[in-house]
Amino acid sequence: MEENDEVRIGINAQELTVPSDISVLMACMSADPEAAPDVICGMGSCYACVVTRNGSERLRSCITPVRNGDSYEF
């Protein structure tokens, strides 16, 4: 993987560098597998994986790709 295939994000105040082609849920699982949002359907229909992006926007982490510079809380 080349360096430009990674993004810097924050998860629960922890700075991470993750692959640019993963979902927010996968990034949350890599940051804290024990506390990561639930995975029930894995396709966005159950809303069990909702997280907050940049302090206000709530989104389904299983279907949302990570974005460079964003911060996520769960």
Secondary structure, DSSP 8 states (H G I E B T S, - for coil): --GGGEEEEEETTEEEEEETTSBHHHHHHHH-TTTS---SSSSSSS-TTEEEETTTEEEETTS-B--TT-EEE-
